[in-house]
Amino acid sequence: MHHFGHIAPEVRQRLFHREPGRFTAASPARLLAAALGATLYSPATRPRLARDVVKQADRGVVSMVVCLEDSIDDADVQDAEENLVRQFRALAEGSRYADDPPLLFIRVRTPDQIPDLTRRLGPAIGLLSGFVLPKFTEERGIPFLEALSGAEAASGRRLFAMPVLESPELLYRETRVETLEGILRAVDKYRDRVLALRLGVTDFCSSYGLRRPPDMTAYDVQVVASVIADVVNMLGRADGTGFTVTGPVWEYFRVQERMFKPQLRRSPFHEGQADALRAALIEHAMDGLLREITLDQANGLLGKTCIHPSHVLPVHALSVVSHEEYSDAQDILRPERGGGGVLRSSYTNKMNEVKPHRAWAERTMLRAEAFGVANEDIGFVELLAAGIPDPAPTTRDA
């Protein structure tokens, strides 16, 4: 699979200086973590789950989570498990994605679901990339990780964990540092199995009875922003001890009324002759999403949890490395620059300081491998326009 694979080859050639690289579930974990992109969640109760996976993969989704936790009623868990197993088997038997599926994960409720589902899936376990672990702390998380290690040994398949950081202990100031230290101990012990850490901002907000409106991002809710900062500080470092941390979910896909002005400037869309696209993005709350994705990246997050298919392409479009970023990263990482120093960027608009900017350059090149590099005259507007046949997404696809 590869990002933007649903777009015609001649269009990709026009868009990309360097096309997104190909990867499979067997690729190195470092690349997979960077390539997760927009991870689309779906309740395990969906009656046409197998068809949904194929449909979304055809639209450019490369990672999905089938949820047995908060998205379904407590009374529906047994039926959801049975449906999940049935749908995975159908996907394995009758889909063109049977041999090269998107990255599929199961969000479980309890540790014992991991070996149970692994056993029940049978040969369809070959579709599974791992499990999403809810409300992760050291105390609650270790049993999940132990169960995953056992399931991996029993199935003979590499299985990854994606812990969700969403517990009140992480949010509250008096327990935050201790909780973060415990999480770090747990995930460091199972480092080879932890693909990425996911932020559960909806649960953070619920602890204070909050819900951010579509005009605001997670970074405008200060109690949430402070947690994101501390998670990145302790768990997202670029010194080899950190992990990929993904961005929080965006809850909106249509806005009935807005209080503040739209957050998308007109000029990039006017220049690209994409006024209709801009209008559709604003109507469907995508201007707030685009701003939050940009802030995610500025704050050290990569990828994003998504609950609606219309959110996928904006995440991927803004994950593509610009030609300018790529040029800077190449200059910084040239072997002859190993001793450090300062140089003017090839775009002659900034300073590139080799040693301080090296970690950024390395991360940028990894993102380029996963999402590609845009041509010099291509911006996110052209990437969005090329990937959305109908720029007005509807809730019928939810």
DAPEUR-V973652 format. One line per field, one symbol per residue. psi: psi as a letter, one per 30 degrees, with the letter a starting at -180 (. if undefined). A space follows every 50 residues. Layout:
# DAPEUR-V973652
psi = ???
This chain:
# DAPEUR-V973652
psi = llkgffkkefeeeeekejlklkllfglkeeeeeffebjjkkkkffkfhee eeeeeeefggkfklkjkgcfflkefgeeeeeeeeeeeeeeeeegkfgefi lljklkjleleffeeeeeeffbfffffkfakkjlhkleefeeeeeeeeee eeeefgkkklkjkkjgleefekefgeeeeeeeeeeefeeheffjelkkki feeeeffghljklffllfffjeeeeeeeeeeeeffglggffllkklllkk fkgkkekkelllgjkeeeeeeghheeeeeeeeeggfeeeeeeeeeeefgg lklkkkgkfffeeeeeeffkkleeeeeeeeeegkefgffalklklffhgl kjjeefgeeeeeeeeeeeeeflkllegkafeeeeeffjejgillfff.
